[in-house]
Amino acid sequence: MFIERPVIFLGYSLTDQHIAEILEDILSCFPDKSLNFLKNKLLFVEWEPEV
């Protein structure tokens, strides 16, 4: 799925423990030379409330 389409994480942050675990699992499936490819496949949309 990650090779064919981008994945959007809506409303989650990289600091979320569960998201970090998912990303670690994903990264462990790819060889180091392919990690640069994933940068364009994982999109994070975060909402920051006005202060």
mmCIF file of the N, C-alpha and C atoms, coordinates in Angstrom:
data_MODEL
# 
_entry.id   MODEL 
# 
loop_
_atom_site.group_PDB 
_atom_site.id 
_atom_site.type_symbol 
_atom_site.label_atom_id 
_atom_site.label_alt_id 
_atom_site.label_comp_id 
_atom_site.label_asym_id 
_atom_site.label_entity_id 
_atom_site.label_seq_id 
_atom_site.pdbx_PDB_ins_code 
_atom_site.Cartn_x 
_atom_site.Cartn_y 
_atom_site.Cartn_z 
_atom_site.occupancy 
_atom_site.B_iso_or_equiv 
_atom_site.pdbx_formal_charge 
_atom_site.auth_seq_id 
_atom_site.auth_comp_id 
_atom_site.auth_asym_id 
_atom_site.auth_atom_id 
_atom_site.pdbx_PDB_model_num 
ATOM 1   N N  . MET A 1 1  ? 0.823  -1.191 0.000  1.00 0.00 ? 1  MET A N  1 
ATOM 2   C CA . MET A 1 1  ? 0.000  0.000  0.000  1.00 0.00 ? 1  MET A CA 1 
ATOM 3   C C  . MET A 1 1  ? 0.869  1.259  0.000  1.00 0.00 ? 1  MET A C  1 
ATOM 4   N N  . PHE A 1 2  ? 1.961  1.272  0.734  1.00 0.00 ? 2  PHE A N  1 
ATOM 5   C CA . PHE A 1 2  ? 2.798  2.466  0.826  1.00 0.00 ? 2  PHE A CA 1 
ATOM 6   C C  . PHE A 1 2  ? 3.559  2.737  -0.463 1.00 0.00 ? 2  PHE A C  1 
ATOM 7   N N  . ILE A 1 3  ? 3.761  1.729  -1.241 1.00 0.00 ? 3  ILE A N  1 
ATOM 8   C CA . ILE A 1 3  ? 4.493  1.905  -2.488 1.00 0.00 ? 3  ILE A CA 1 
ATOM 9   C C  . ILE A 1 3  ? 3.596  2.530  -3.542 1.00 0.00 ? 3  ILE A C  1 
ATOM 10  N N  . GLU A 1 4  ? 2.327  2.153  -3.573 1.00 0.00 ? 4  GLU A N  1 
ATOM 11  C CA . GLU A 1 4  ? 1.424  2.597  -4.618 1.00 0.00 ? 4  GLU A CA 1 
ATOM 12  C C  . GLU A 1 4  ? 0.737  3.924  -4.331 1.00 0.00 ? 4  GLU A C  1 
ATOM 13  N N  . ARG A 1 5  ? 0.445  4.216  -3.078 1.00 0.00 ? 5  ARG A N  1 
ATOM 14  C CA . ARG A 1 5  ? -0.327 5.413  -2.735 1.00 0.00 ? 5  ARG A CA 1 
ATOM 15  C C  . ARG A 1 5  ? 0.255  6.115  -1.509 1.00 0.00 ? 5  ARG A C  1 
ATOM 16  N N  . PRO A 1 6  ? 0.055  7.417  -1.443 1.00 0.00 ? 6  PRO A N  1 
ATOM 17  C CA . PRO A 1 6  ? 0.449  8.112  -0.212 1.00 0.00 ? 6  PRO A CA 1 
ATOM 18  C C  . PRO A 1 6  ? -0.504 7.756  0.932  1.00 0.00 ? 6  PRO A C  1 
ATOM 19  N N  . VAL A 1 7  ? -0.032 7.867  2.141  1.00 0.00 ? 7  VAL A N  1 
ATOM 20  C CA . VAL A 1 7  ? -0.848 7.622  3.325  1.00 0.00 ? 7  VAL A CA 1 
ATOM 21  C C  . VAL A 1 7  ? -0.949 8.939  4.079  1.00 0.00 ? 7  VAL A C  1 
ATOM 22  N N  . ILE A 1 8  ? -2.167 9.316  4.439  1.00 0.00 ? 8  ILE A N  1 
ATOM 23  C CA . ILE A 1 8  ? -2.392 10.575 5.147  1.00 0.00 ? 8  ILE A CA 1 
ATOM 24  C C  . ILE A 1 8  ? -2.781 10.264 6.585  1.00 0.00 ? 8  ILE A C  1 
ATOM 25  N N  . PHE A 1 9  ? -2.052 10.857 7.518  1.00 0.00 ? 9  PHE A N  1 
ATOM 26  C CA . PHE A 1 9  ? -2.378 10.761 8.939  1.00 0.00 ? 9  PHE A CA 1 
ATOM 27  C C  . PHE A 1 9  ? -3.052 12.080 9.303  1.00 0.00 ? 9  PHE A C  1 
ATOM 28  N N  . LEU A 1 10 ? -4.344 12.062 9.466  1.00 0.00 ? 10 LEU A N  1 
ATOM 29  C CA . LEU A 1 10 ? -5.120 13.268 9.717  1.00 0.00 ? 10 LEU A CA 1 
ATOM 30  C C  . LEU A 1 10 ? -5.414 13.394 11.202 1.00 0.00 ? 10 LEU A C  1 
ATOM 31  N N  . GLY A 1 11 ? -4.933 14.478 11.787 1.00 0.00 ? 11 GLY A N  1 
ATOM 32  C CA . GLY A 1 11 ? -5.204 14.735 13.190 1.00 0.00 ? 11 GLY A CA 1 
ATOM 33  C C  . GLY A 1 11 ? -4.249 14.060 14.161 1.00 0.00 ? 11 GLY A C  1 
ATOM 34  N N  . TYR A 1 12 ? -3.180 13.482 13.644 1.00 0.00 ? 12 TYR A N  1 
ATOM 35  C CA . TYR A 1 12 ? -2.197 12.831 14.508 1.00 0.00 ? 12 TYR A CA 1 
ATOM 36  C C  . TYR A 1 12 ? -0.847 13.512 14.354 1.00 0.00 ? 12 TYR A C  1 
ATOM 37  N N  . SER A 1 13 ? -0.028 13.371 15.338 1.00 0.00 ? 13 SER A N  1 
ATOM 38  C CA . SER A 1 13 ? 1.285  13.993 15.345 1.00 0.00 ? 13 SER A CA 1 
ATOM 39  C C  . SER A 1 13 ? 2.367  12.920 15.382 1.00 0.00 ? 13 SER A C  1 
ATOM 40  N N  . LEU A 1 14 ? 3.539  13.293 14.944 1.00 0.00 ? 14 LEU A N  1 
ATOM 41  C CA . LEU A 1 14 ? 4.679  12.375 15.049 1.00 0.00 ? 14 LEU A CA 1 
ATOM 42  C C  . LEU A 1 14 ? 5.022  12.071 16.496 1.00 0.00 ? 14 LEU A C  1 
ATOM 43  N N  . THR A 1 15 ? 4.562  12.907 17.414 1.00 0.00 ? 15 THR A N  1 
ATOM 44  C CA . THR A 1 15 ? 4.841  12.678 18.828 1.00 0.00 ? 15 THR A CA 1 
ATOM 45  C C  . THR A 1 15 ? 3.861  11.691 19.461 1.00 0.00 ? 15 THR A C  1 
ATOM 46  N N  . ASP A 1 16 ? 2.803  11.327 18.750 1.00 0.00 ? 16 ASP A N  1 
ATOM 47  C CA . ASP A 1 16 ? 1.841  10.340 19.244 1.00 0.00 ? 16 ASP A CA 1 
ATOM 48  C C  . ASP A 1 16 ? 2.521  8.974  19.308 1.00 0.00 ? 16 ASP A C  1 
ATOM 49  N N  . GLN A 1 17 ? 2.445  8.314  20.442 1.00 0.00 ? 17 GLN A N  1 
ATOM 50  C CA . GLN A 1 17 ? 3.132  7.034  20.654 1.00 0.00 ? 17 GLN A CA 1 
ATOM 51  C C  . GLN A 1 17 ? 2.697  5.980  19.634 1.00 0.00 ? 17 GLN A C  1 
ATOM 52  N N  . HIS A 1 18 ? 1.414  5.912  19.341 1.00 0.00 ? 18 HIS A N  1 
ATOM 53  C CA . HIS A 1 18 ? 0.906  4.892  18.422 1.00 0.00 ? 18 HIS A CA 1 
ATOM 54  C C  . HIS A 1 18 ? 1.358  5.152  16.986 1.00 0.00 ? 18 HIS A C  1 
ATOM 55  N N  . ILE A 1 19 ? 1.400  6.414  16.599 1.00 0.00 ? 19 ILE A N  1 
ATOM 56  C CA . ILE A 1 19 ? 1.880  6.768  15.259 1.00 0.00 ? 19 ILE A CA 1 
ATOM 57  C C  . ILE A 1 19 ? 3.366  6.439  15.147 1.00 0.00 ? 19 ILE A C  1 
ATOM 58  N N  . ALA A 1 20 ? 4.132  6.739  16.187 1.00 0.00 ? 20 ALA A N  1 
ATOM 59  C CA . ALA A 1 20 ? 5.561  6.434  16.182 1.00 0.00 ? 20 ALA A CA 1 
ATOM 60  C C  . ALA A 1 20 ? 5.785  4.925  16.036 1.00 0.00 ? 20 ALA A C  1 
ATOM 61  N N  . GLU A 1 21 ? 4.978  4.125  16.715 1.00 0.00 ? 21 GLU A N  1 
ATOM 62  C CA . GLU A 1 21 ? 5.105  2.664  16.603 1.00 0.00 ? 21 GLU A CA 1 
ATOM 63  C C  . GLU A 1 21 ? 4.763  2.182  15.192 1.00 0.00 ? 21 GLU A C  1 
ATOM 64  N N  . ILE A 1 22 ? 3.727  2.756  14.604 1.00 0.00 ? 22 ILE A N  1 
ATOM 65  C CA . ILE A 1 22 ? 3.354  2.393  13.233 1.00 0.00 ? 22 ILE A CA 1 
ATOM 66  C C  . ILE A 1 22 ? 4.488  2.737  12.278 1.00 0.00 ? 22 ILE A C  1 
ATOM 67  N N  . LEU A 1 23 ? 5.045  3.927  12.420 1.00 0.00 ? 23 LEU A N  1 
ATOM 68  C CA . LEU A 1 23 ? 6.141  4.343  11.544 1.00 0.00 ? 23 LEU A CA 1 
ATOM 69  C C  . LEU A 1 23 ? 7.373  3.461  11.719 1.00 0.00 ? 23 LEU A C  1 
ATOM 70  N N  . GLU A 1 24 ? 7.673  3.086  12.941 1.00 0.00 ? 24 GLU A N  1 
ATOM 71  C CA . GLU A 1 24 ? 8.809  2.185  13.173 1.00 0.00 ? 24 GLU A CA 1 
ATOM 72  C C  . GLU A 1 24 ? 8.591  0.849  12.473 1.00 0.00 ? 24 GLU A C  1 
ATOM 73  N N  . ASP A 1 25 ? 7.363  0.339  12.541 1.00 0.00 ? 25 ASP A N  1 
ATOM 74  C CA . ASP A 1 25 ? 7.051  -0.921 11.864 1.00 0.00 ? 25 ASP A CA 1 
ATOM 75  C C  . ASP A 1 25 ? 7.196  -0.781 10.355 1.00 0.00 ? 25 ASP A C  1 
ATOM 76  N N  . ILE A 1 26 ? 6.714  0.334  9.818  1.00 0.00 ? 26 ILE A N  1 
ATOM 77  C CA . ILE A 1 26 ? 6.822  0.579  8.378  1.00 0.00 ? 26 ILE A CA 1 
ATOM 78  C C  . ILE A 1 26 ? 8.282  0.669  7.967  1.00 0.00 ? 26 ILE A C  1 
ATOM 79  N N  . LEU A 1 27 ? 9.056  1.458  8.702  1.00 0.00 ? 27 LEU A N  1 
ATOM 80  C CA . LEU A 1 27 ? 10.469 1.655  8.365  1.00 0.00 ? 27 LEU A CA 1 
ATOM 81  C C  . LEU A 1 27 ? 11.264 0.360  8.438  1.00 0.00 ? 27 LEU A C  1 
ATOM 82  N N  . SER A 1 28 ? 10.886 -0.525 9.333  1.00 0.00 ? 28 SER A N  1 
ATOM 83  C CA . SER A 1 28 ? 11.625 -1.782 9.466  1.00 0.00 ? 28 SER A CA 1 
ATOM 84  C C  . SER A 1 28 ? 11.418 -2.699 8.259  1.00 0.00 ? 28 SER A C  1 
ATOM 85  N N  . CYS A 1 29 ? 10.393 -2.434 7.461  1.00 0.00 ? 29 CYS A N  1 
ATOM 86  C CA . CYS A 1 29 ? 10.108 -3.258 6.279  1.00 0.00 ? 29 CYS A CA 1 
ATOM 87  C C  . CYS A 1 29 ? 10.892 -2.819 5.048  1.00 0.00 ? 29 CYS A C  1 
ATOM 88  N N  . PHE A 1 30 ? 11.492 -1.650 5.090  1.00 0.00 ? 30 PHE A N  1 
ATOM 89  C CA . PHE A 1 30 ? 12.187 -1.116 3.931  1.00 0.00 ? 30 PHE A CA 1 
ATOM 90  C C  . PHE A 1 30 ? 13.693 -1.091 4.161  1.00 0.00 ? 30 PHE A C  1 
ATOM 91  N N  . PRO A 1 31 ? 14.483 -1.373 3.139  1.00 0.00 ? 31 PRO A N  1 
ATOM 92  C CA . PRO A 1 31 ? 15.938 -1.221 3.283  1.00 0.00 ? 31 PRO A CA 1 
ATOM 93  C C  . PRO A 1 31 ? 16.294 0.267  3.396  1.00 0.00 ? 31 PRO A C  1 
ATOM 94  N N  . ASP A 1 32 ? 17.412 0.554  4.029  1.00 0.00 ? 32 ASP A N  1 
ATOM 95  C CA . ASP A 1 32 ? 17.830 1.940  4.262  1.00 0.00 ? 32 ASP A CA 1 
ATOM 96  C C  . ASP A 1 32 ? 17.853 2.786  2.992  1.00 0.00 ? 32 ASP A C  1 
ATOM 97  N N  . LYS A 1 33 ? 18.256 2.194  1.878  1.00 0.00 ? 33 LYS A N  1 
ATOM 98  C CA . LYS A 1 33 ? 18.356 2.969  0.640  1.00 0.00 ? 33 LYS A CA 1 
ATOM 99  C C  . LYS A 1 33 ? 16.986 3.369  0.092  1.00 0.00 ? 33 LYS A C  1 
ATOM 100 N N  . SER A 1 34 ? 15.920 2.755  0.570  1.00 0.00 ? 34 SER A N  1 
ATOM 101 C CA . SER A 1 34 ? 14.569 3.077  0.099  1.00 0.00 ? 34 SER A CA 1 
ATOM 102 C C  . SER A 1 34 ? 13.844 4.073  1.004  1.00 0.00 ? 34 SER A C  1 
ATOM 103 N N  . LEU A 1 35 ? 14.430 4.431  2.126  1.00 0.00 ? 35 LEU A N  1 
ATOM 104 C CA . LEU A 1 35 ? 13.736 5.295  3.078  1.00 0.00 ? 35 LEU A CA 1 
ATOM 105 C C  . LEU A 1 35 ? 13.451 6.678  2.509  1.00 0.00 ? 35 LEU A C  1 
ATOM 106 N N  . ASN A 1 36 ? 14.309 7.180  1.662  1.00 0.00 ? 36 ASN A N  1 
ATOM 107 C CA . ASN A 1 36 ? 14.093 8.495  1.065  1.00 0.00 ? 36 ASN A CA 1 
ATOM 108 C C  . ASN A 1 36 ? 12.804 8.498  0.235  1.00 0.00 ? 36 ASN A C  1 
ATOM 109 N N  . PHE A 1 37 ? 12.479 7.382  -0.375 1.00 0.00 ? 37 PHE A N  1 
ATOM 110 C CA . PHE A 1 37 ? 11.266 7.233  -1.163 1.00 0.00 ? 37 PHE A CA 1 
ATOM 111 C C  . PHE A 1 37 ? 10.012 7.476  -0.313 1.00 0.00 ? 37 PHE A C  1 
ATOM 112 N N  . LEU A 1 38 ? 10.047 7.086  0.946  1.00 0.00 ? 38 LEU A N  1 
ATOM 113 C CA . LEU A 1 38 ? 8.872  7.206  1.811  1.00 0.00 ? 38 LEU A CA 1 
ATOM 114 C C  . LEU A 1 38 ? 8.536  8.644  2.177  1.00 0.00 ? 38 LEU A C  1 
ATOM 115 N N  . LYS A 1 39 ? 9.490  9.548  2.065  1.00 0.00 ? 39 LYS A N  1 
ATOM 116 C CA . LYS A 1 39 ? 9.232  10.938 2.446  1.00 0.00 ? 39 LYS A CA 1 
ATOM 117 C C  . LYS A 1 39 ? 8.059  11.524 1.675  1.00 0.00 ? 39 LYS A C  1 
ATOM 118 N N  . ASN A 1 40 ? 7.871  11.117 0.441  1.00 0.00 ? 40 ASN A N  1 
ATOM 119 C CA . ASN A 1 40 ? 6.775  11.635 -0.367 1.00 0.00 ? 40 ASN A CA 1 
ATOM 120 C C  . ASN A 1 40 ? 5.507  10.800 -0.252 1.00 0.00 ? 40 ASN A C  1 
ATOM 121 N N  . LYS A 1 41 ? 5.543  9.771  0.541  1.00 0.00 ? 41 LYS A N  1 
ATOM 122 C CA . LYS A 1 41 ? 4.393  8.877  0.662  1.00 0.00 ? 41 LYS A CA 1 
ATOM 123 C C  . LYS A 1 41 ? 3.630  9.023  1.974  1.00 0.00 ? 41 LYS A C  1 
ATOM 124 N N  . LEU A 1 42 ? 4.236  9.635  2.981  1.00 0.00 ? 42 LEU A N  1 
ATOM 125 C CA . LEU A 1 42 ? 3.586  9.802  4.279  1.00 0.00 ? 42 LEU A CA 1 
ATOM 126 C C  . LEU A 1 42 ? 3.291  11.279 4.492  1.00 0.00 ? 42 LEU A C  1 
ATOM 127 N N  . LEU A 1 43 ? 2.014  11.621 4.642  1.00 0.00 ? 43 LEU A N  1 
ATOM 128 C CA . LEU A 1 43 ? 1.604  13.010 4.817  1.00 0.00 ? 43 LEU A CA 1 
ATOM 129 C C  . LEU A 1 43 ? 0.947  13.178 6.180  1.00 0.00 ? 43 LEU A C  1 
ATOM 130 N N  . PHE A 1 44 ? 1.352  14.208 6.887  1.00 0.00 ? 44 PHE A N  1 
ATOM 131 C CA . PHE A 1 44 ? 0.766  14.494 8.194  1.00 0.00 ? 44 PHE A CA 1 
ATOM 132 C C  . PHE A 1 44 ? 0.041  15.835 8.121  1.00 0.00 ? 44 PHE A C  1 
ATOM 133 N N  . VAL A 1 45 ? -1.220 15.849 8.504  1.00 0.00 ? 45 VAL A N  1 
ATOM 134 C CA . VAL A 1 45 ? -2.013 17.073 8.549  1.00 0.00 ? 45 VAL A CA 1 
ATOM 135 C C  . VAL A 1 45 ? -2.354 17.310 10.010 1.00 0.00 ? 45 VAL A C  1 
ATOM 136 N N  . GLU A 1 46 ? -1.810 18.387 10.560 1.00 0.00 ? 46 GLU A N  1 
ATOM 137 C CA . GLU A 1 46 ? -2.029 18.698 11.972 1.00 0.00 ? 46 GLU A CA 1 
ATOM 138 C C  . GLU A 1 46 ? -2.756 20.022 12.091 1.00 0.00 ? 46 GLU A C  1 
ATOM 139 N N  . TRP A 1 47 ? -3.652 20.102 13.045 1.00 0.00 ? 47 TRP A N  1 
ATOM 140 C CA . TRP A 1 47 ? -4.361 21.335 13.335 1.00 0.00 ? 47 TRP A CA 1 
ATOM 141 C C  . TRP A 1 47 ? -3.767 21.951 14.586 1.00 0.00 ? 47 TRP A C  1 
ATOM 142 N N  . GLU A 1 48 ? -3.423 23.205 14.471 1.00 0.00 ? 48 GLU A N  1 
ATOM 143 C CA . GLU A 1 48 ? -2.897 23.926 15.636 1.00 0.00 ? 48 GLU A CA 1 
ATOM 144 C C  . GLU A 1 48 ? -3.882 25.036 15.979 1.00 0.00 ? 48 GLU A C  1 
ATOM 145 N N  . PRO A 1 49 ? -4.515 24.929 17.136 1.00 0.00 ? 49 PRO A N  1 
ATOM 146 C CA . PRO A 1 49 ? -5.498 25.956 17.512 1.00 0.00 ? 49 PRO A CA 1 
ATOM 147 C C  . PRO A 1 49 ? -4.813 27.299 17.708 1.00 0.00 ? 49 PRO A C  1 
ATOM 148 N N  . GLU A 1 50 ? -5.576 28.357 17.445 1.00 0.00 ? 50 GLU A N  1 
ATOM 149 C CA . GLU A 1 50 ? -5.031 29.695 17.663 1.00 0.00 ? 50 GLU A CA 1 
ATOM 150 C C  . GLU A 1 50 ? -4.834 29.912 19.148 1.00 0.00 ? 50 GLU A C  1 
ATOM 151 N N  . VAL A 1 51 ? -3.792 30.598 19.492 1.00 0.00 ? 51 VAL A N  1 
ATOM 152 C CA . VAL A 1 51 ? -3.485 30.836 20.894 1.00 0.00 ? 51 VAL A CA 1 
ATOM 153 C C  . VAL A 1 51 ? -4.105 32.087 21.388 1.00 0.00 ? 51 VAL A C  1 
# 
